[in-house]
Amino acid sequence: MTIFNSPQERAMAFPHMQQPSFLLASLKSDSINKPFAQRCQDLVKVIEDFPAKELHAIFPWLVESIFGTLDGILVGWNLRCLQGRVNPVEYSIAMEFLDPGGPMMKLVYKLQAEDYKFDFPVSYLPGPVKASIQERVLPDSPLYHNKVQFPPTGGLSLNLALNPFEYYMFFFALSLITQKPLPGALHVRTSDCAYFILVDRYLSWFLPTEGSVLPPLSSSPGGPSPSPAPRTPAMPFASYGLHHTSLLKRHISHQTSVNADPASHEIWRSETLLQVFVEMWLHHYSLEMYQKMQSPHAKLEVLHYRLSVSSALHSPAQPSLQALHAYQESFTPTEEHVLVVRLLLKHLHAFSNSLKPEQVSPSAHSHATSPLEEFKRAAIPRFVQQKLYLFLQHCFGHWPLDASFRAVLEMWLSYLQPWRYAPEKQAQSSDGQARCVSERWAPFVQENLLLYTKLFVGFLSRALRTDLVSPKNALMVFRVAKVFAQPNLAEMIQKGEQLFLEPELVIPHRQHRLFTAPTFTGSFLSSWPPAVTDTSFKVKSHVYSLEGQDCKYTPMFGPEVRTLVLRLAQLITQAKQTAKSISDQCGESTAGRPFLSWLGFYSSDTNSSYPANDLDEMGQDSVRKTDEYLEKALEYLCQMFRLNEAQLTQLTLALGTTQDENGKKQLPDCIVGEDGLILTPLGRYQIINGLRKFDIEYQGDSELQPIRSYEIASLVRLLFRLSSTINHRFAGQMAALCSRADFLGSFCRYHLMEPGLTSRHLLSPVEQGRSVGRARGPRLSLRFLGSYRTLLSLLLAFFVASLFCIGPLPCALLLVLGYFLYAMAMTLLTERGKLHQL
């Protein structure tokens, strides 16, 4: 495509062109024919030279070409898989183009100055929002107010009329949900991808921890782009929450661009960015949660009424939920999604904690406070807390019981520890113990009580169903126990629970309290003591707004949760014993192998209690890590809930995990039925968690076992036919040799008789104790020659012999001679062992 140096040259070249479709068609053609770098250079030139009137037509196409279509068919630039170390050139070009101060954002601001609007389909919004708008119920988020556009008569689709900044951020945020990763991107590290780094850059730019939000770069002489003006809704809505206007409306409404404060004039971008990220990434949950949370503000109003608090500013508006009963969103977040949300939470903590100490206290709130400072106070409680709680509940209840839950766990723990992201670091204790959580964070803990207590109970229920012998699962239990065992944190949680459970009748003067206008950033204004009353009210408001007025709260330090913790402590103790038995079994199986077994002349035991592959995967190092994690986790749990060793020992014995006289684990808990043993619920629980197991032995013909992965299938079948022919033809001679009482008979029995065959018994409960019916006679087995290890050992032996100038034939004779000496020694040892048994 030809690029002109100025709009005047372009107009002279195409005087007949009056519609901007030519520019769009030209760019679409270039997207197919030109390389990526050239296309980006052309786009930069177009954004610089063309006026907003013509750029308006290409903006929706350009956004889709970058982030992909909303239906996920076109992936666009595939930012979620673009990495600097794999594609450094494309990565640097894309990051420069999409940077908060780059050409794409300049295009957004250029269109923003002209007050253009773009239609966004409601059908691609998160499920709860889509269902709400389709049923004419306006969501409580200010992001959707005055934006819904209803179709003309006969139309079916609903749209949101978004300004360019909102339209761009909607696509950017939703691309994390709608775009499916390519097959080759399964092993891409999320933190190295362009999308993840762009999220971090946008957060740092629009939610700065230092200074103020930078004004938009605009090439127009009119200065920065104006904030979006309020729009009149096209049709009345019934809101299930209070109609909250923008947090900063009082700062930017009815002000001209001449005398407006730049900070208050541009803070709407920060608010919009956060609302878009929260709505697109966190507003997903199941039907039951959605119905329970339909009217959080109305349920808070019930609390106000219950506490005899009158307020003229609150009026509950309960919508009808019957039309939403059919709604069900099947949403399963990915690990990448969770990692991006964790990045958002970490930055929000740093953003909120960047307030100066004198600005944190409620007494510092005044009209002189800058909008950015007010936004820092309100960001988490006003926009994030509720939807994050439901998102975490959904993940805790629906995420698979595997090690991938670690991503959800770390996201949760990051939110629970805002002190980790404070500018001033807490001092480390001199004895190396964990840092003490300052009392400064008590309000945060109390106002987020459910995220500490109820989700902790949810984690306990998951931990009780997982295999704690796995090092990854043990690590997750250790991480949670370590975080909650931080000094002073358990006391803060207990204090919050006491405030919530505090009887309301002990504060009779509450009923005379009146509220002033809420500002979303300040606390409820009051001039009467005591302070604990305000704190108790906030804790109750938090719990009832998230769980409803009829919620049944289970105290974290109450008897029910303590019982769950004791069960977890039992499982930790049992998992340590299981890990130790696996380690011992591994050591015994390794030490018990004869030297020549590594050369393939010793058949592996197929009846081992633990498969060889599992032992290889566990390894001694993994067992050691598991033991360390579980030991520390048990120590932290005992510290938090004040458990003593006597309680743990008693409960462990009660569950029946003691060992019998032979040091082996007992069978799973069973009852005897008509058809044999029947597992009890306790027995199933023991098997699922690897606490006990049945000893399973192979009872069939060892020659007819399935071909292993370490064997050559065709060679095993050929050797089986050969050995079967030999056994059939020389059966009489082999039987005669094995029946001899001299050394030759013992030597033949050692090679031709299957060891331990006569001592095997069927383990079926129905036919318990009956010996194996078919007694197999002496036979030759050549299957060991079909093993890769055997053939490789032989090749290695011939190669080493060739280094010493020993030919193949002498080498083969030496190997046969060596084996005969070994076999004679083993025959003598076997016969001597039988004599001792007699």
N, C-alpha and C positions, 0 to 999 in steps of 0.2 A: 504494500500500500504506500502511495506517495504521501509524504509528510510535508506540510507547508509550514513556513516559518512564522506565519501570522494568520489570523482569521481573515484579514483583508485579502491575502493571496488566495486563500481557499475560496472566498466569495467571488473573486475575479475568475478563477478557474471554472467555477460552477455557478454562473449567474442564474441559471434556470432552476437550481435546486432550492426548493423552499421547505421540504420536509426532511427531518434528520434521519430518515430510514436508510439513506445512502451510507451514512457513517456506520450504522449498525451492520449493514450487509457487508461493508468492506472489512470491518473488524472480524466478523464471523468467518469470512473467507481467509483472512490472515491466520486465524486460529488453527486452521487446517494445514495451511501451506508453509507457514514460517516457523522457525525454531522458537523455543520458549524465550530465550534471551532477547531475540529481536522483537517478539510480540510485546514483551514488557517495556522495551524502549519506546516502541510506537505508542503504547498506552500512556506512558509518561508524557510524551509530546502532545498527544490528543488532550489529555487533562489540562495541560498548560495552555494550549492555544484555543480550544473550542469554548464557546460560551455555555452557560448552564442550560440554556434552552435546548441545545442539541445533545449535551451530555445526559440530560434527563432521560432520553430514549434508550441509551446504552447501559444505564446504571443497573437495571434488573438483570439484564443478560450478563453483564460483567460480574455481578455478585454470584450468580449461578455458575458461571464458568470457573470461578475461584473455589467456592465452597461446595459445589455440586448441587444437584437438584434435591428438592425436599423429599422426593420419593426414593432417593438413594440410588437411582439408576445411573446417573452420571456422577463421577467422583470428583470432577474438577481438578484442582491441582494436587489433590491427595495429600494435604498437609499433615495428616496423622501418620503418614509413613515416610515423609520427606525428612532426611537426616543429613546433617552437614558432613559427617565422615563418609557417607555413601555417595551423595550427589552434592559436592561442595558448591559447584557453580549455581545450579538451580536453587539450592537452599539459600545462598546469600542474596540472589536476585529476588526471590519470593519474600524473604524477611525484610529486605529494604523496601520493597513495594508496599507491603502490608504493615509496616511499622506505624506506631501511633502518630509519628510525625512525617510519614511517607506520602507518596503520591495518592494512594487509595483513600487515605483519610482526608487529604486535601480535596479530593473529588466530593467526598461526603459533605464537607463544610461548604464547598462551593454550591452544592445543591441545597443545603440547609438554609443558606442565605436567601434563597428564592422561595422558600416555604413550599417546596414540592412534597407531594404525598405519593406513597406507593402502596398498592394493595397486597396484603399478606393473607393467604387462605387460613381460615380458622381451623380447617380440618387437619392441619399439620401441627397444631399446638399440642402440648401435653394433654393426655387423656382427661384429667379432671377439669382443666380449663375449657377444653373443647366441649365436653358434656354440659358444663355450666352455661356457656354462651349459647349453645344450641337450644337450651331450655329457657332462654331469656332470663337467666340468672347471672347478674354481673359479678365476676370474681372480685374478691376484696382487694386485690393488688391495684394500686393506682396506675400501673402500667397499661391497663386495658380501658381505663375510663375515657369516655369521649372519643373512642377510636373505632367502635364497632360500626360497620357499614352493612346494612341489610340489602339483600338483592332486590331488584325491581320486581314488579308483579310477575309471578310465574318462575322467578329465579330460585335456585336451590342453594347456592353457595353463599356463605358468610365470609366477610373479609374484615381485616383490620386496616385502617388507613394510618400508615406509619410515616414518620418523617425519615429522611435518609439515614440519620444516625441509628435510629431504632431498627430500620429495615436491615441495615448492614449487620448490627449486633444480633438480631434474631437469626439470620442465616449463619453467622459465625458460631453462635452458641448451639444451634440445632444440628450443625454438621457433626458434632460429637455424638449425637444420638442417631441421626438418620443414616449417616454414611457407615456402611459395613466395611470392616478391614478386608483387604485383599488377601488371598490365600498365602502369598509369600510374606505377609507382614505379621505372621503369628509370633515371631521372635524379635520384633522391633521393640527397643527400649523406649517407653513412653516419654521419659524425661529428656530424651535426645531429639524428639520430633519437633517439627516446626510448629505444629498446633500448640503443643504444651508450652513452648517458649513464647509464642505469641500471647497466650493467655497471661503468662507472667508479665510480659511487657505492658499489656493493656491494664492489668491491675496496678502495676507500679506507676503508670502514667496517670490514670484517672482516679486512683485511690492512693495518693502519695503519702508516705510516712513522714516526709520532710518537705516543708514548704507548702505551696498551694498548687492547685491543678493548673497546668499550663494552658493559656488560651489557644484556641484553634488557629492553625496557620491558614490565613486567607489572603488571596491575591487581590481581592476586590477592595476598592477604596473605602467602602462603607464600614470597614472594621470587622470585628468578629460576628459570626452568625448569630442571629437571635435565638432565644429559647423558643420552643414550640408553643404556639398560642393555644389556649383552651378551645375545644371544639364542642359544638352542641350535639348530643347524641341523636341519631336518626329515629330512635324508637325507645320508649321507656323500658327500664330494666328494674327488676326487683333484686336488690343487692343482699347477699347473705352475710355481709359484714357491713360495718359503718362505711359511709362514703368518705374515704380519706382522700383529700386532695394531696398534691405533691407536698413532700416534707418541707420544701423551701418556698412554697407558693407565696408566703407573705413577703418574701424578699424580692421576688422577681415579677410579681404581678403589678400591672399598671405602672411600669417604669419604662422610661425611654432609654435607648441605647446611649444617650448623651450623658445622663447623670447616674446611670446604674453602676453599682459596685461590680467590678469585673469578676470577683470571686463568686458573688451571689448570682451574677448573670450566667456564669458558665457551669455552676455546680450541678445543674440538671444532667449533664453528661455523666457525672459520677453516679448519681442516683439511678439513671437509666441503665447504665452498664451493670450495676449490682442487681437491679430488679430483673433484668433480662437473664443474667447468669443463674440467679436463684430460681426463677420461674421455669426456665428450660431444663435445668439440670436436677433440681430437687423436687419439683411439683409433679411427682409420679408416685402413686401408691394405689393400693387395692381398693375395692369397693367398700369394704367394711370401714377402712380407715377414712375414706372420703366421706361417707355418710356421718361418721362420728365427728368429723371435723367441719361439717358443712357451715356451722355458724359459731365459730370460736368467740366472736365478740358478743353475740347474743347469749352464749353460755356464761361469759364473763358478766353480762348484765344480770343473769340469775344470781351470781355471787353477790353483786352489788345489792340486789334486793334482799338476799338472805342476810346480809350484814346490816340491813336497814340503812343503806346509804342511798340518799336521793340525789339525782343528778338530772338536770334538764337537758344535758347534752347527749345523753345516751337513750336511744329508743330501739329496742330489739325489733328486728325484722326477720322473722322466720319464714323462709320460703317453703313451698311444698316439695317434698322429696320423692313423692310417688313416681314422678316422671323420670327420676334418675335411678330407679331400682334396677333397670336393665343394663346400666352402665357397668362395664368391667374392663379394666385396662390390664392387658397382659404385658407387663413391663419388667424386664430383668436387666439391671444395669451391668455394664461390663467392668472389668478390672481397670481399664483405661479411664472410663467414666469416673470411677471412684477416685482414682489418683488425681484427676483434674479437680474434682470437688475438694480433695484434701489441700491442694495448692490454694484454692480459693479461701478455705477456712484459715490456713496459716497466714495468708496475707491479710485477711480481715482482722485477725488478732493483732498483727503488727500495726495495722492501720488504726484500730481503735486504741491501742496502747500507746500510740504516738502523741496522745493528748498530754499537755504539760500538767504536772501535779496540781497546780492551782486552778486548772480548768476541769478537773475531774469531779470535784465536790459539787453537790447540788447548789450550794450557796453561791457558786461562781456563775450560775446560769443567769444571763441577762440578755437584753435585746442587743447589747453591743457585741455579743459573742458572734464570731464569724460563722457563716453557713457551713463551712467545711468542718469546723469544730463540733457543731451540733450534729452534723452527719456522722462524725466519728462515734459519738455517743449512741446514736440511734441505729447504726448499721446492723449490728448483730441482733439486738432484741426486736427491732421493728421489722426487719426484712428476712432474717435468716432463721431464727430460732425455731419457729413453728414448723416450717417445711423441712428443715434439717432433722428434727425429731421424728417426723413421720417417715422421711426417707431412710433414716437409720433403722427404724422399726421394721420397715419393709425389707431391708437388707438382712437384718437379723433373723427374720422369719422365713425368708425365701432363698437365701444364699445356700449353695451346696455345702455339705459338711466335709469340706476338704481344705487344703492349705491355702487356696486362693482367697479365703476369707480374711487373710492377713491384711489385704488392702483396705477392706472395710474397717477392720479393727484399728489400724493405724490412723485412718481418717477420724474415727470416733475419739481415740486417745489424743489426737492433735487438738480437737475442739475442747476437750476437757482440761487442757493445760495451757491457758492463755499466758501464764507466767513465763512459759518458755520463749515467748515472742515479745516480751517486754524489753524496752531499751536498756533498762538497768537490770543486770543479771543478779540473781540471788547468790549470796555468798555460800561457798561450799563449807560444810562443817569440817573442823580440824581433824576429826577421827575418820574421815572418809565416808561418813554415812550420807544418806540421801539428803537433799536440800529440804529445808522446812518451808512449807507453803505459807506465805505471809498472810496476815489477817486482812490485808488489803483486798484479797481475792474472795473474801467471804460473801460479799453481795453477788458476785458472779456465780459462785457455787449454789447459793440459795435460790437465785432466780433461774437457774438451769437444773433444778433438783432432779427432775425426771430423767434428764440425760445422764445423770450419774447413777441414780438408784434403779430405775426401771430397766434401763438398758444393761446394767450390771446383772440384774436377775435374768435378762434375756441371754446374756453371754453364759451365765452359769448353766442354763438349760441346754445350750449348744455344747458346752464343754463336757457335760455329763453324757453326751451321745457320741463323742469322738474318741478315736484311738489315741490315748495319750502316750503310747509307746513311740509314736512317730515324733521325731525331733521337731518338725514344723508345728505340729499341734501343741507339743509341750512348750515351745517357744511362745505361742500365743497366750497360753495360760500364764506363763511367767511374765509377759509384758503387761497384762492387765493387773496381775497381783502387784507388780512393782509400782505401777502408776498409782493405784489406789492406796498403797501402803506408804506413800510419801508422808512424812511427819506433818501433822496438823490437818491433813486433808480429811481423814475419817472423822475427826472432831467437827469440822465444818459441815460435813454431810449430816452428821447426827444433829447438830444444831438446827440445820434447815428442816429436818424431819420433825423436830420438836416444835418449831414455829408453825409448821403446817398442821400438826396434830393438836396444837394448842386450842383448848375449848374457847368458843367465841363468847360464852356468857361471862367470862372473867374480865371482859373489857366493856363495861356497860356504856362508857362514853362514846363508843364507836357509832352508836346509832344517831348521834347528833352531828356527825361529820358531814361536810359538804365538799364536793369537788369543784375545783376551778377548771378552766378550760385546759384540757390535755394538749400537750405540744409534741408528743411522741418522743421528745428528747429529754424532757425533764421528768422528775418524779412527781407524785401527787403532792400539791402544795398544802402545807399545814403549818399551823403555829402552835400546835398542842403536843405535849409529850405523851408517852415516852417513845423513844426511837424504835423499840422492839415492836410496837404496834404497827408502825409503817412496814417494818421488815416482814412481820407475820402476814400482813395483808398482801404484800408483793408475792410471797411464797404461795399463798393460797390462790392468788390470781393466776400465777404461772401454771399451777397444777390443774386448776379448773378450766383454764383456757385451752389447755392441750388435751386433757382427758375428759372434760365434761363435768358437770355438777354432780352426776351420779357415779363418779369413779370410785373404785374400791382400791385404796392405796395400800400397798404392801411395804411396810418399812424395811429398809435395807438391813438394819441391825435388829430386826424382829426375829421371833422364833422360827417363822417359816423359811426365811432366807438363810438363817443360821443352819437349819437342817440341810438345805441344799449345799451349803459350804462344807458341812461335815461329810456329806456324800462325795463331794469333789475331793476332799482330803483323803477319803478312803481310796478313791480311784487313783489318785496320785501315788499313794503308797503301793497299791497293787501294780500300777504301771512300772514303778521302779523295780519291783520284784520280777515282773515279766521281762523287762529289759535286761536284768541281770541273768535270768535263765537263758535268754537268747545269746547273751555274750558267752556264758559257760558252754552252751551247746555248740557255739561256733568254735570255741577253743578245743573242745573235745573232738569234734569232727575233723579239725585240722591236725591235731596231734595224733589221732588214731589212725591216720592213713599210712600204709606202708610206703617205703621209699619208692618202690617201683610203680605205685599207683599213679605217680606223675608221668610215667612213661606209658600209661594206658594198660598195664597188665593187672589192674585191680578193678573189679567192678564196683561202681559207686552204689552206696546204700540208698535204695529208692524208698525206704520206709522211715527215713529220718523224720523227727518231729517237726523240724523247720526246713523248708525247701532251701536248696543251696542258693538259688537266685535271691531269696529274701535275705539270707545271711550276707551275701555279697553287697546287696543294696544297703543294709543296715551298717555293717562295719563296726569295728571297735570304737572309732572316733564318734560315730553317730550315737552309739549307745552311751558313751561318756557325756556327750552334750545333753542327751535326753535326761540322764541322771542329774546333771548340774541344774538344768532348767527346772525340773520337778522339785529338786531339793530346795531351791531358792523360792519357788512359787509356794511351796508348803510353808516355808518359814514366813513369807509375807502374809499369807492367809491367817496363820496362827497369830501373827502380830496384830492384824486388823480386827479379827473377831475374838481375840483373846482365847484361843484354843490351847489346851495343854496336852502333853504327851499321853496322859492316861486316857483321855477321851478318844484319841486317835487309835490307840492300841485296842481299846474295848470295841470300837466300831469295826475295826479291821477283823477282829476275831469273830464278831457277830455275823459278818458277811461270809465267813467260811473260806478264807483264803489261806489258812494254814496248810503246811505241807505234811504229807504223810511220812511214815517211817523211812521210806526209800528216798525221800527228798524230791519226789515227783509231784506235780500238780494233781489235785483230785479232778474227777470228771465233772462236767457241768451239772448243775442241779437238775435232777430228773425225778419222775415218779414212774412206778412200774404199772403198765397197762396190760390189756389183753394181748396186744401185738408187740410188746416189748417196752423199752424205755420211752417216755414222753417228756420232752423238755418243758420245764416250768417257765413262767415269765422271767424269773431270776436267772435260769439257765440260758435263755435266749440272750438276756442282757450280758451275761458273762462271755458268751461266744462272740457277740458283736463287738465287744470292747477288748477282745483278746485276753481276757482274764483266765479262762479255762478252755480246754479243747479236748476232743476225743482223739485218742491215738489211732490213727488210720494206717493200716498196713496193706501193701499190695498182696493179694492172695492168689493171683492168677499165674499163668506160665510166664516166667521172666523173658523167654524168647519171643513172646507175642506182645510185649509191651509196645506202646506207640513209639514210633521213631522220634528221637529227640532232635533238638535243633543243632546239637553238636555232632550229629551222625550224617553220613551220606546215604540218602534213602535208597538209591539203586544198589549200592554196594551192600547195604544191610540185607536187602531182599535176596541178592545173589548168594551171600554167605549163609543165609538161612536155608535156602534150597540145598546148598552144598552140604551143610552139616546135617540136614534132615536125611539126605541120601546116605551119608556115611553111617548115621545112627541106625537107619533101617537095615543096611546091609550087614553091619558088624555088631548088631545088638547082642547076639549070643556071646561073642568073644569078649565084649566089654563087661557083660554081666559076670562071666567067668573070672576075669581078671579082678574085678572089684570084690568078688567073694573070697579071694585068697586071704589068708591070715598073716602073710609075711609082709616085708617092706614093700614089695612090688604091688601088693593089693592096696596098702595104705596110700602109695603114690598115685595109683589109678583112682582111688576114691576121692582123693584131694582134688583131682582135675575133672572127674566125670560125674561126681555126685553134687547136687545143688546144696550148699551149706544151709543148715537150719531148717530143711524142708520138713523133716519129721516132727519138729517141735512146733509147727504152725497150727493155729486153731482159728476157726472162723469166729469173727467178732460180732456177728449179727446177734441182736438180743433174742431173735426167734429161735435160732439154732445154736445157742450159746454152749460152748464146751465141746461141740462135735468136731472131731478131727477132720482134716481135709481128706476127702474120699479117694481121690485118684493119687496113688503113689507112683511117682515117676522113677523109672529106672535110670541107670547110668547113661550119659549121653555127652557128646562133644558140642561145645558152643564156640563158634568163631565170630560172634557178633562184635567182640571188642576190636576186631580188625577194621570195622566200618566207622570207627570214630576218627574225627579230624585230629584229635590229640594224639592218638596212637600213630597214625601215619606221619604226623609232623615230628613226633619223637624219633621214629625210625629214620626219617630223612635227615634229621639233625645228627643222629648217631653215625650214619654213613658219611655225612659231611665232615664231622670231626675226625673220623677214621681216615678219610682221604688226606687230611692235613698231616697225618703221621705216616703217609704212604702205605696205608693198609687198603687193599682192594675190597670190592663189594663182597666177594665170596668169603675171604677170611673174616671180614667184619661180621657177616651173618653167622658164621660158625662161632665166633666169640660171643655174640649175643645169645645164641642158643645154649652154649655152654654155661654162660652166666646165669641164664634163667633156670637151667637144670639144677645148678648148685643152690639157687634160691629156693626152688620148689622142694628139693630134698630137705633143706633146713626147715621149711614150713611144715612139711609132712611129719618130721620128727617132733616138732613143737605141738602140732595138732594131736598126734597120738598120745603124747605125754599129758596134754591137758585132759584128754578123755579118760586116761587112767586115774588122774587125780579126782575127776568127777565121780568115778566109780568108788 
